[in-house]
């Protein structure tokens, strides 16, 4: 885990924390299975990832695809945004997150 968030991660975290997006409670740097995700709302099963340029490299993109498959197979919706999207248009990113969430699931626990 990184101790220092990127500028984009910090901006998005400031918007997501304390149920700032559609009443959804996000956690930062959450461990899910063998992975650490940037932001996660367990109740709505939504994961938000903020990606830098290194995610465009073939080996990182392949890892991201495998990681997304794992998370989706465990009932999560994975939303990915590039750093530039978050920094350049935070309001649009937050709006997309708030309008794309899954309804809460009852009785499910994260294993």
Short mmCIF file of the C-alpha atoms (twelve columns), coordinates in Angstrom:
data_MODEL
# 
_entry.id   MODEL 
# 
loop_
_atom_site.group_PDB 
_atom_site.id 
_atom_site.type_symbol 
_atom_site.label_atom_id 
_atom_site.label_alt_id 
_atom_site.label_comp_id 
_atom_site.label_asym_id 
_atom_site.label_seq_id 
_atom_site.Cartn_x 
_atom_site.Cartn_y 
_atom_site.Cartn_z 
_atom_site.pdbx_PDB_model_num 
ATOM 1   C CA . UNK A 1   0.000   0.000   0.000   1 
ATOM 2   C CA . UNK A 2   1.144   3.487   -0.744  1 
ATOM 3   C CA . UNK A 3   1.281   5.890   2.162   1 
ATOM 4   C CA . UNK A 4   1.055   8.948   -0.065  1 
ATOM 5   C CA . UNK A 5   -1.906  9.159   -2.449  1 
ATOM 6   C CA . UNK A 6   -1.547  10.746  -5.859  1 
ATOM 7   C CA . UNK A 7   -3.167  14.134  -6.424  1 
ATOM 8   C CA . UNK A 8   -6.042  12.445  -8.260  1 
ATOM 9   C CA . UNK A 9   -6.579  9.894   -5.484  1 
ATOM 10  C CA . UNK A 10  -6.626  12.617  -2.837  1 
ATOM 11  C CA . UNK A 11  -9.123  14.720  -4.801  1 
ATOM 12  C CA . UNK A 12  -11.417 11.755  -5.301  1 
ATOM 13  C CA . UNK A 13  -11.094 10.634  -1.687  1 
ATOM 14  C CA . UNK A 14  -12.068 14.123  -0.513  1 
ATOM 15  C CA . UNK A 15  -15.230 13.790  -2.633  1 
ATOM 16  C CA . UNK A 16  -16.043 10.187  -1.602  1 
ATOM 17  C CA . UNK A 17  -15.392 10.287  2.133   1 
ATOM 18  C CA . UNK A 18  -18.151 10.684  4.686   1 
ATOM 19  C CA . UNK A 19  -20.865 9.443   2.308   1 
ATOM 20  C CA . UNK A 20  -20.227 12.334  -0.060  1 
ATOM 21  C CA . UNK A 21  -21.482 10.493  -3.155  1 
ATOM 22  C CA . UNK A 22  -25.141 9.457   -3.170  1 
ATOM 23  C CA . UNK A 23  -24.910 8.444   0.494   1 
ATOM 24  C CA . UNK A 24  -22.437 5.675   -0.354  1 
ATOM 25  C CA . UNK A 25  -19.798 4.886   2.268   1 
ATOM 26  C CA . UNK A 26  -16.417 4.344   0.635   1 
ATOM 27  C CA . UNK A 27  -13.269 2.991   2.227   1 
ATOM 28  C CA . UNK A 28  -9.793  3.739   0.963   1 
ATOM 29  C CA . UNK A 29  -7.088  1.130   0.264   1 
ATOM 30  C CA . UNK A 30  -9.343  -1.853  1.050   1 
ATOM 31  C CA . UNK A 31  -8.023  -5.420  0.845   1 
ATOM 32  C CA . UNK A 32  -10.275 -7.711  -1.199  1 
ATOM 33  C CA . UNK A 33  -8.892  -11.200 -1.673  1 
ATOM 34  C CA . UNK A 34  -5.299  -10.911 -2.903  1 
ATOM 35  C CA . UNK A 35  -5.759  -7.285  -4.056  1 
ATOM 36  C CA . UNK A 36  -5.793  -3.805  -2.577  1 
ATOM 37  C CA . UNK A 37  -8.311  -1.521  -4.248  1 
ATOM 38  C CA . UNK A 38  -8.188  2.267   -4.251  1 
ATOM 39  C CA . UNK A 39  -11.777 2.874   -3.073  1 
ATOM 40  C CA . UNK A 40  -14.574 0.473   -2.208  1 
ATOM 41  C CA . UNK A 41  -18.206 0.752   -1.156  1 
ATOM 42  C CA . UNK A 42  -18.991 -2.654  0.317   1 
ATOM 43  C CA . UNK A 43  -22.729 -2.049  0.664   1 
ATOM 44  C CA . UNK A 44  -23.155 -1.270  -3.030  1 
ATOM 45  C CA . UNK A 45  -20.307 -3.568  -4.152  1 
ATOM 46  C CA . UNK A 46  -18.594 -0.778  -6.104  1 
ATOM 47  C CA . UNK A 47  -14.831 -0.439  -6.531  1 
ATOM 48  C CA . UNK A 48  -13.288 2.723   -7.933  1 
ATOM 49  C CA . UNK A 49  -9.751  2.636   -9.273  1 
ATOM 50  C CA . UNK A 50  -7.666  5.675   -10.236 1 
ATOM 51  C CA . UNK A 51  -5.019  4.768   -12.799 1 
ATOM 52  C CA . UNK A 52  -1.828  6.525   -13.791 1 
ATOM 53  C CA . UNK A 53  -0.039  6.251   -17.125 1 
ATOM 54  C CA . UNK A 54  1.795   3.072   -16.107 1 
ATOM 55  C CA . UNK A 55  -1.529  1.208   -16.427 1 
ATOM 56  C CA . UNK A 56  -1.208  1.578   -20.207 1 
ATOM 57  C CA . UNK A 57  1.805   -0.759  -20.301 1 
ATOM 58  C CA . UNK A 58  0.901   -4.205  -21.661 1 
ATOM 59  C CA . UNK A 59  1.938   -6.168  -18.565 1 
ATOM 60  C CA . UNK A 60  0.105   -3.814  -16.195 1 
ATOM 61  C CA . UNK A 61  -2.995  -3.804  -18.415 1 
ATOM 62  C CA . UNK A 62  -2.981  -7.630  -18.385 1 
ATOM 63  C CA . UNK A 63  -2.694  -7.619  -14.583 1 
ATOM 64  C CA . UNK A 64  -5.555  -5.096  -14.341 1 
ATOM 65  C CA . UNK A 65  -7.740  -7.311  -16.549 1 
ATOM 66  C CA . UNK A 66  -7.067  -10.367 -14.362 1 
ATOM 67  C CA . UNK A 67  -7.680  -8.313  -11.216 1 
ATOM 68  C CA . UNK A 68  -10.960 -6.912  -12.571 1 
ATOM 69  C CA . UNK A 69  -12.163 -10.413 -13.519 1 
ATOM 70  C CA . UNK A 70  -11.472 -11.620 -9.982  1 
ATOM 71  C CA . UNK A 71  -13.268 -8.670  -8.370  1 
ATOM 72  C CA . UNK A 72  -16.263 -8.931  -10.716 1 
ATOM 73  C CA . UNK A 73  -16.497 -12.675 -10.122 1 
ATOM 74  C CA . UNK A 74  -16.878 -11.787 -6.440  1 
ATOM 75  C CA . UNK A 75  -19.838 -9.526  -7.129  1 
ATOM 76  C CA . UNK A 76  -18.160 -6.139  -7.452  1 
ATOM 77  C CA . UNK A 77  -18.558 -3.535  -10.148 1 
ATOM 78  C CA . UNK A 78  -15.161 -2.047  -11.010 1 
ATOM 79  C CA . UNK A 79  -15.009 1.515   -12.272 1 
ATOM 80  C CA . UNK A 80  -11.690 2.812   -13.599 1 
ATOM 81  C CA . UNK A 81  -10.722 6.427   -14.140 1 
ATOM 82  C CA . UNK A 82  -7.444  7.906   -15.308 1 
ATOM 83  C CA . UNK A 83  -5.669  10.466  -13.145 1 
ATOM 84  C CA . UNK A 84  -6.310  13.108  -15.789 1 
ATOM 85  C CA . UNK A 85  -10.058 12.457  -15.738 1 
ATOM 86  C CA . UNK A 86  -10.212 12.943  -11.977 1 
ATOM 87  C CA . UNK A 87  -8.032  16.051  -11.893 1 
ATOM 88  C CA . UNK A 88  -9.548  17.586  -15.032 1 
ATOM 89  C CA . UNK A 89  -13.214 16.917  -14.330 1 
ATOM 90  C CA . UNK A 90  -13.817 15.662  -10.797 1 
ATOM 91  C CA . UNK A 91  -17.498 16.606  -10.909 1 
ATOM 92  C CA . UNK A 92  -18.115 14.361  -13.929 1 
ATOM 93  C CA . UNK A 93  -16.277 11.422  -12.309 1 
ATOM 94  C CA . UNK A 94  -18.250 11.792  -9.078  1 
ATOM 95  C CA . UNK A 95  -21.495 12.032  -11.053 1 
ATOM 96  C CA . UNK A 96  -20.660 8.856   -12.962 1 
ATOM 97  C CA . UNK A 97  -19.938 7.017   -9.717  1 
ATOM 98  C CA . UNK A 98  -23.155 8.225   -8.082  1 
ATOM 99  C CA . UNK A 99  -25.380 7.305   -11.037 1 
ATOM 100 C CA . UNK A 100 -23.750 3.940   -11.729 1 
ATOM 101 C CA . UNK A 101 -23.928 2.293   -8.329  1 
ATOM 102 C CA . UNK A 102 -25.500 -1.051  -7.640  1 
ATOM 103 C CA . UNK A 103 -28.339 -1.237  -5.127  1 
ATOM 104 C CA . UNK A 104 -27.260 -2.463  -1.683  1 
ATOM 105 C CA . UNK A 105 -27.260 -6.193  -1.159  1 
ATOM 106 C CA . UNK A 106 -28.651 -7.635  2.039   1 
ATOM 107 C CA . UNK A 107 -27.245 -10.565 3.936   1 
ATOM 108 C CA . UNK A 108 -23.962 -10.776 2.027   1 
ATOM 109 C CA . UNK A 109 -20.641 -10.667 3.779   1 
ATOM 110 C CA . UNK A 110 -17.256 -10.191 2.217   1 
ATOM 111 C CA . UNK A 111 -15.224 -13.372 2.514   1 
# 
